[in-house]
Amino acid sequence: MSIYSSLNSISEELNKCMKCGNCQAVCPIYKETRKEVGSARGKITLIETLLSGELEMTEGLADRLSLCTTCMACTANCSCGVRFDKIILAARAEAVRQEGLHPIKKIAFTALKMNRLFDLGMKFGSAFQGLAMKRIKGSDKGARLRFDFGLGNKVLPNLARKPLKDELPEVITVKNPKMRVAFYIGCVTNYFYTDMGRAVVEVLTENGCEVIVPKDQGCCGTPASVNGDVKSAQASARLNLLAFEKTGADAIVSNCSSCGESWKHVFPQLFDDDPEMKALADKWAAKTYDISEFLIHKVPFKREGLGRVERKVTYHDPCHLNRGQGINQEPREILKAIPGVELIEMKEPGRCCGMAGSFMLVHPDLSAQISDKKIADIAQTHTDTVVTGCPACRLQLASGVENAGLQEDVVHTIQLLAESYKVGKKSISAAAR
């Protein structure tokens, strides 16, 4: 039984909870609100009461269930092994079945699964973003909203003039390829951080991989799945699975922690009740890799020819990469291999940054409070660069760094590796003259 199809599917997980409260020690929501409902234990109590019939699903209860960033810190810290990530997703799906979806979310998720319409809308937004956004310190630092939409002083990235999918050819060839790799770009990289996506392609081709960029790929559906809109999430998953099945690729590579988590774990769960799609989802789940995981365990990446990159960096562990996929040492291994890079760890590199996709839009003040703790941790490292493995985290951290007045670049791990390869080539070229 799929966790998305019935609240009864998570009864065993609920029964595991002994109400010890260990989740409070690591929950970013509870740390800010100090309210029991912010913790996993508090929400489990509410869900148990709902399941027993003593409580009815209401708009207020659904709002309380939204107080979770799905960071999985509670799951990692639970001595009883309670998978609260499954519990909260099942409960939110139940909320949508009983109460329906908020009209704004319904419009947003409908647009996300209508691939061509969403793409057209983002291109239109790129052309006219200056009407709603005011750039700061040049185009590379993002922009702030001209009007107050409830996001406060949030710094948002500029929409790219051209989506990365349109910029790249469908197949990027190399001589004698080691592997044929399909690149799942994801929305934030495709429409905002195209520099990150280009770095992925550059590094893959540098390491002898032919890169396939399916033009009919779309949103992975994470915004819909984490908000309980199962039908929209399934539609997005189906679109992508069929698009990548046509490539015949040896592997799928993603540079987004949430997108990778969707391909590896969410897609198979969405189709637990559909044997044909389940088989396809399982097939590609086994072939999906985060870019850092791929470079360490599958290629592995070429270390000769790396040029010197003089940077003092600190690394932020994205929740869905670190706890969701169990990937934390691989990015650090890449950083340590780059000549000139000095890695200085912050006190809590795995603490949630507060972005959590739509959580930042629904609870902007709480998201900012969580972010402030992360930015303070970054500040005490006295580094010049923040590195992460997720474009959404990059957005949140870049905004926090800018608003705090810190002189930090915020980049993806793969961008530093791409930079190192370029510097290495220039050095070889100069020496040959």
Buried (B, 14 or more C-beta within 10 A) or exposed (E): EBBBBBBEBBEEBBEBBEEEBBBBEBBBBBBBBEEBBBBBBBBBBBBBEBBEEEBEBEEEBBBBBBBBBBBBBBBBBBEEEBBBBBBBBBBBBBBBBBBEBBEEBBEBBBBBBBBEEBBEEBBEBBEEBEEEBEBEEEEEBBBBBEEEEEBBEBBBBBBBEEBBBEBBEEEBEBEEBBBBBBBBBBBBBBBBBBBBBBBBBBBBBBBBBBBBBBEEBBBBBBBBBBBBBBBBBBBBBBBBBEBBBEBEBBBBBBBBBBBBBBBBBBBBBBBBEBEEBBEBBEBBBEBBBBBBBBBBEBBEBBEEEBBEBEBBBBBBBBBBBBBBBEBBEBBBBBBEBBEBBBBEEBEEBBBBBBBBBBBBBBBBEBBBBBBBBBBEBBBEBEBBBBBBBBBBBBBBBBBBBBBBEBEBBBBBBBBBBBBBBBBBEEBEEEEEE
